[in-house]
Amino acid sequence: MAFVARLPEDPQLPQLAQVTEVAAMQNILQRTLPRFADGDLKIDKLEISEFDYKPGRKCCLSYGLGVSDLRTGRSGYEILVGMIEPEGGVVRKYKTMQNAALYAPEFVPALHFLPEQNMLLWGFPNDPKIRHLAALVDPNRLRDLLQQHWPALNIPQEFALREVQTTVVKYAPQTRCTLRHLLVLGTESGRGSAEVVLYSKIFSSKVSVKPLFRKLQTLWQAPVCRSGALLIPEPLLCDTAMNAIFQRGLHGRNVDQLLPEVNLAALATESGAMLAQFHQSAFERLSLRAPEHELYECEKTMARLAESAPENLPLARALEAQVRQKFSQLTPLAPTPLHGAFRLTQLLLVEGRLALIDFDDLVQGNPVSDAGGFLAYLLYLPLKGLITAEQSRTAVQCFCAAYRRHAPWGLPQDLLHWYTAAYLLCREVKKCLEKANKVSKRDYEGMITKLLAIAADILSGRMQLE
């Protein structure tokens, strides 16, 4: 569930406060949606699962609806995406989408317009910018697609596809969607059966999947994977017409969801070694991330702070100034491949081994950028109450020691402190502003204050990471 931070009034989007209020929107949707207004369907629960706001320009929200059919007793969960823009914008989009072939969700409408809120709504998997998403959700169309690419799936010849079950893993409206597909297989005699799990990822037209798939194939064939030092999902096929890729599923669980059960120090040690070896992989034609990338991200977060939590802005600005001042003095390192989002949320525990997933942001740049992002997340976790401060410190030290042992360039202290502080400012503070899960307004403000204090201690040298 996304936590929507305190928002200022927006003259261009006067309905903003109403559409971001969960209770108000549950009432509005219950009263106005087809079949809900008639009393056939009931919204048992509503949550905001995604939130994208550009002041004065637009706001896009994903509403997750727990729905009951009062006639049949069936229940389910549906995603309804809402968009508001200044007067006239969503009306044009609504008229355009009316002419498209739309997939009919079980409960919510495929397309709807709320005139009082000037809000366009579409039911998942319809999406105006991810044009082929419905084809990966509709069982019949997905079956046809998989049959076209059947040899690429490396499934034994004696098995045929009997059934496919699809669930949503992550949906970012108008950007991308990750789906899990359970393939139920059987033999012609009916005596043999098996199940195979695939994951698909489909993108808007802003992303071309072919270069991404080539990168995944290169990494899969690289010595670091062939030797077993790095475990990743096997890339299976790329459908450029659909703008989607498929990978073989790994039978594991996300480390971020296992924190109470795992030895975090041991996992941090393994993570440090894994990352250092990944950074030594060879790629061709990786785009170069600008050295100033984190400065740009800090600047964007400062603008968000000014809008939503201005009381934290003076300290944040002072820390941003220190980050900028130290930037020109950093130890130079040759660029290496970067994961771009390396943290516990991208790690799976598979039969006692760590696996790395989600290479959408694969570029090249300063390798300590990945390390700093990982440490910033470890320092953020105690504020969420997921681990203790002592567990965090120990994990940070274990990660650094392992990375230093396995990376030929070591782990320059100035880079480590700079990137960790920068990511606390530009990534973790941003999370608190936008999507800090299950956090009250007072808690989220307190978390920002604590994150800024940690960044200040790192930049001043009061906190040593190794």
N, C-alpha and C positions, 0 to 999 in steps of 0.2 A: 504494500500500500504506500502510495506517495504521500508525503507530508507537504502540504502547500504552505509555504512561508507566508507571513504577514505581507499583504500586498497594499501598496498605496492606491489611491483613486487614479483611474486612467480615463481622462475625458474622451478618448477615442473608443474606449471599450467600457462604457458605463455599467454593463451587465456583469463585469468581471467578478465582483464580490458574490453575486448570486450563483453563478455557475460553478464557483469553486467551493460553495457551501454544500456539504454532503447531504444534510437533512433537507435543505431547500430543493436540491436537485432530485432527490428521491421522491419528494412530494410532486414536483412538476412532472417528472417522467411518468409517475403512476397515474396522474390526472390526464395526460395528453397523448401518450403513446397508444397506437392501435392495439386492441385486445386487453391492454392494461386498463384503459379508461372504461371499458365495458365491464370490468370486474372478472374477466376470465383468467387473467394473469396477475400475479402479485409480486412486487419487488420486496423480497425478504431482507436484503442487505444491499447497500451501494457503497463502493469505495472508489477512490481516485487512484488508479494504478500508474498512470503516466501524466506528466504535466510539462508542457513546453510553452513558455510565455515570452513574447517579444513586445516590450512596452510600446503602446501606440499602434502596433501593427497586427498582432494576432495572439490568440491563445488556443492551444489544442490540448484536450484532456481525454484520457481513456477512463471511462466509467466501467468498473466491474460490477455486474449485477447478479446477485443470487435470486433466481426466479422460481416461483411455484406456479404450476398450472392447476387452478382450483377445480377444473372439470375432470381432469384425468389423474391427478395426483402426482404427475411427473414433476421433477425439479431439475434445475441445471444452472450453469454459470455462463453468462454471455458478456461479450465486450462491446460496448457502444462508445464510439469516438465522437466527441463534440468539438466543433471549431467555431470560434467567433472572430470576426474581423470588423474593421470600420464599415459603416453602412454601405451596402451594395456588394461587397466582396463575396460573402458566402452565398448570396442569392444567385450570383452568376455560377458559382461552383455547383450549387444545387441543381440548377437547370441543366448543366452539362452532365452531371451524374445521372439525371433522370433518363438520358438517352443511352446509357450504357447497359449492358447485360449484367445484372446483379445476382449474386448468390443469396438465397433466402435462408437466414439463420432460423433456428428452431423457435425462438421466442421473440426476439426484438426485430423491428423492421429493418430491411436492408438499407433504407434511406428515409430520412424524415427531416422536417424543418420546423423549428420552434419560432414562430414569428415574434412573440413577445420578447424573447431573449435574442432574437436575430442570430440563431444558432443552427448550424448544419450538423446533423447526426448521421453517422453511417454505422451499420452493424458489421462486426467482423465476420468474414474475412474480406469484405468489400473495402477497398482503399484506393483513393483516386491517383496515388502516385506509385503504389506497388501493384501494378496492373494485373499480374498473374497470380497473386496470392491465393485467390479462391481455387485455382487449379491444384494447389498443393493441399487443400483442405477437403475438397470434394472427393469422396472415395473413388468414384468411377473415373474421374479425370486423372486422379493421381495414379490409379492402377494402370491406365493407358500410358501415362508418362513413364512409369517404372518398366513396363513391358518394352517400350522403345529402347530403353537403356539397360535391359536385363543383363547382357554380358558384362557390363562394367561393374555390376554389383558383386561379381565373384561368388555367386550362390551355386552350390552343387547342382548339376544338371537334372538329377532325379526329382528335384523339388520345383513345385509351381506355386504361384501366389494364390492363396485362398481368400485372404482378408487383409486389410490394412487399417490400423487405428491410429489416428493423429491427435496429438495434444500440443497446445501452445506452450513453448518454453519462455519466450521473450518476444514482445511485440512493441516496437517503437513506431507509432503511426507515421505514415508517409516516408519512412526511412528504411526499416528492415524488419524482418521477422524470422525467428528461429523456431522450428517445429521438430517434434519428436514423432517418428513413424515406427510403429510396431508392425512388422510384416509377419503374418501367420502363414506358414508354408505347409504344403502336404505333397505326398507322392501320388502318382496315378492310381496305385493299388489301394490307397487309403490307409496303409499300414504304417507309413512313416510321417512324422511331423517335426516341425522345428519353428523357432522364432528368431527373427533377426531385427535388430534395432538400427535405424538410420536417423541421422539428423540432417535436416535441410535448412539452408539459410537463403532467404530471398531478399533482394534489395530494390530500392527505387532506381530510376534511370540515372541518378547522379553517380552511382557506383557501377563499374564494369566488373563482372565476376571473373572474366577470363584471366586478367593479370593476377587476381587474388588466388585463383585455383592453381595457376602456374607456381606461385610462391609456395603454396601448400605441398604441391608435388615435389618441388625442389627440396623442401625441408624433410618430407617423408623419405626421400632417397638419400639424404645427407648422412655422413658417417655418424653424427651425433644421435640420429634415430636408428640407423642400421645396427649400431653397437649396443643399443638398449639404454644409453645414457639419458635419452630424452624420449618420453612416451607421448605421442599425440594421436588424435583420431585419424584413421586412414582416409585420405581424400579419394572419393570414388568417381564422381562424375560432375561435369559442369554443363548446364543447359543454358546457352547464351540467349536463346529466344525467351526463356522464362526469367533470365537473369538470376539464376539460382545455382547453388552448389549442394552436393550431398556428401556426407561423410559417414563412415561406419561408427556406430555408437560404441562407447566404452562402458563397460559394466562397473561403474563406480559411483561415488557420492561426492558432492561438492565439499571441499575442506571447510569452507566458511560455515557450513551447517553442522560440522562435526566437532567444533571447538571444545565442548565439554568432555568429549570422549578421547581426543587424540593427545599424543605427546607433542606439544607445539614446538618445543625446542628442537626435537629430532626432525620435525617437518621443516622447520626454518633452516636447519643445516642442509637437508636434502634440497630445499628450494634454492639456497645460495649456490650449491654446486651445479644444479640444473641450469640456472640462469647463466652462470659463467660459461658453461659448455655451449649453451645455445648461442651466446654472443660470439663464439668462435666459429660459427657456421659460415659457409660461403654461399652468397647469393649474387645473382647478376641483376642489374637494373632496378635495384630497390631505390625508391625515392628518398632523398635526403631531408630529414627533419631539420628545420631552421634552428641554429643554436639558440636563437631568441624565443623559441617556442614557449617555454615556461613563463617568460616575461609577458608574452601576449596573453596567455591564460590568466596570469595574475591580474593584468589590467582589466580583463573582462569580469573577473570576480569582484574587483573593486567597484565596478559599475553596479553590479548586482547588490553589493553591500549598501551602496549609497541609496538604492531604491528600497531595500527591504529591512536593513538593520543598520541604520546610519550611526547608532551609538557606538558600534564597533569600528567605524571607519577610521578615526584618527590613528589608533594603534596599527590597524591593518595597513594604512598608507605609510606609516613610519617603517614597518617591516618590509613593505614592497620597495621602499627607497633603499633599504640596506641590501636587498636582493639585487637590485639594479646596480648598486655601487660595487658589489663584490663580483659581478658577472665578468667584467673585463680582466679580472685577476686570476681566474680559474685555471687550474692545470689543464693544458691541452691534451686531448686523447684522440687517437684515430677513430673514425666512426665504425661501428659494428652494426649487425642487425639488431633491431629493437622490437620487442614484443609490443610495446606501446601501452599496455594496460596490465602489467604484471603485478598481480596481487592474489591474495588467497581465494578470491571469488573466481579466479580463472584456473584453479587447481582442483583436480579430482583425485580421490584416493581409490586406486584400482588394485585390488588384491594386494594391499600393502605397499604399493608403489604410487608415486605421484605422477600424474599426467597433466600436461599443459594444453589448454584449449583457447579458442577465440583469438585468431590471428588477423582480425579485420584491420588492425592498425599497424601491421607489419611494415616498418620503414628502416632506415639506418640513421644512426646518430650517436651521441655520446652514451656509452654503455651504462654509465652510472645513473643515467636518467631512469632506467628500469629499476635499479636498486633503490634509488631514492623514493620512487613511487611505492614500492613494496614496503619500505620502512615507514613511510607516512601512514599507510593503512594500518600497520601494526600498532602505531602510536595512537591511532584513532579508536581502535577497538575497545580499550578500557573505558573510554568515555561513553560508549554504548552499553557498557556493562557485560560485554561478551567474554572478556578475559580480564585478569587482574593486571595492575601496573607492573608487578614483578614478572608475570608471565611475558608481558610485552617486552620489558627490558632484556630478559634472558633470550627471547626469540630474536630480537634485534642483534644482540651480540653473536649468537650462533650463526645467523644468516651472514653477517659481515665476515666472520672468521672463515666460513666455508667458501664464500665468494672469493675472498682474497687468496685462498689456497689454490683455487682452480683457474683464476684469471691471470694471464701473463702480465697484465698491466697493474695487477694488484687492485687496491681500492683507495685512491687518493682521498685523504680526509677532507680537504677543502671541497671537492666535488660532492662527496657523500653528504656533508652537512648542507651544502647549498641546495642540492636537488631535494633533499628531504624537507627542508624548510619551505622551498618553493612549492612543493606538492601539498604540503599542509595548507598553504595559503590559497593555491589555485584549484585544488581538487577537493580536499576534505572540507574546507569551508563552504565550497559550492554545494557539496552534498547536503550539508546542514541547511543551507538556504532553500534547496529545492526538494530533496527527497529523503530526508532523515526519517527512517521508518518508525512509526508509533512513538513519536516524540511530541510532548506538549510544547506550546510556544515558549514557556519559561525555560524548559530544558534545552530547546534548540538554541536559544540565545546564550545559555550557559555553556553549551558545547563549543560554540564559536569562540567565546572568551577563552576557554581552556586551550583550544587549538592554537589560537594566536599566542598564548603564553608559552606553549611548547615550542612554537616556531621561534619566538624571541630568545628562549633559552638556548636553542641550537645555534642561532646566528651569533649570539654573544659568546658562545663557548662554555656557558654554564652547564649545558648538557652535552656529554660525549656519547657518541653512538657505538663506540667499540670498547 
